[in-house]
Amino acid sequence: MEVNTMSDFKFKGVYPALVTPFDENGVDEEKYRNLIDFTIKSGATGIVPCGTTGEFTSMRFEEKLDAIKIACDAAKGRVPVIAGTGAAHTGDVIKLTRSAAEFGASAALVVTPYFLKPSNKEVFEHFEKIANNSDIPIFMYNIPQVTGVPIHWTLVDGLREIDGIIGMKDSSGNLVNLTTILVRRPDDFQVVVGHDEVALPALASGCDGAILASANVFPGRYIRMQNALAAGDLREALIIQRSIQRTVRIIVNKGGGLAVKAALNMIGIPVGKARPPLIEGDVLSYEDIDELRTCLEDLQLIPRGRVTFRAGENSIVAEAYPKAVGLVPDSVDDISLLHGESLCGGGTEVAHVDLIMGLRDGPMREALKNAGKIRDGFHSSNTIKGLEPTTVFAPTVTVTTEKHQKLIYDVAQKAVSDAVSRSITDGVVPEELVDDLILAVNVFVHPDATNPKRVHINNFRAVRHALRRAIEGRQSRDEIEARIDSARHPFAYNP
């Protein structure tokens, strides 16, 4: 890799905003190097340590030094490093940027000073002092949703004239401000997009590349998107963006680095947990983790492996089960009666599914005998016709109106049917078990629900999640104990 000077560094491609694996002593070097190797082998053209996704605000100064030094050494000769050196105090930024230069970083990514919400004059002088005291070029970093300090295009007009400031990363998602910056910039001022959800329109509008949280997980897909745009193939670029959009939305809106770490752990790249105050089960809910898992399954990123399902002396082995690392056990010891629960969505379109499943010659036989016999007005259960495995649909709410009835028995029941069928296609319900299983799916549809599309989507997702939890024998006792500090009843706050 050619060493860049202050004047010739050119951003190309996609850089992951690296998560930071931690251990009890600080940065977990082994896991960090493993992550860097994974991203480079997956197509990343550079890396960014100590950014927002890297939890830089939760790191001591010495830990930032360690992370940048490790990243520069791990990437040496392969890809450039843009070191995140942002801090609330100008002096700390200068010290960290100088160290990053000594370690071999090609440039520094400097976020606007946060918390105290400085004025435009103070922001200008902050960047000016940093640039005047740096041996490597500076990329400004605009992410007002967490700093509270936006960089307006009028401020960029002045900042880009400062020697040493060669570009900016825009993570605001504000395409109006971004495109204004793009049309006003000189040729030597580089602009990269940092908001994963708007990567396609930003790149199509002229951004030079991207620094993205989700590029920890699939950098190669963004490279393919860029290549498609460069070739004038907008249709192919759209297909790629749409294929990752659900995953990206969770990552962007559900805790950033917290969600990225969950995704990496599930695909077999161990990076540990986020540091407090970030915890799984709140902003990134357990339902979000379940949805993130199914998104990764759909992208063929979850590894496939052997799972053994046992019933008495008999056992069935699924050789290619979607085996999310850290979630799916090697064996389920008793599938005669299993339970899974899930909550998806919010407001009046919320879906709450309570699912019981088991073998036809076990306790589920009685459930099947009574299907369709329980009636309370329109509140009745029934066996879904034409669906295998045999599935009993049972609402958990009394019907209040004709519209409510349709949302339950037409929309939600169709969602259950679609989700069960999809779970067979996904390999979650092994083909060998289909004829032997009975499912009873209890579904809640809010009496004030109005949007059929959201009712279907939320129930479809909830059934997929609940079915996985059930057939995998989750939650296990260990899982429950691990989540005890962040658990809550599904309806504690919603609707």
Summary of the structure (lengths in Angstrom):
residues: 495
radius of gyration: 25.5
end to end distance: 54.7
largest distance: 79.5
contacts: 1703
relative contact order: 0.08
helix: 44%
strand: 20%
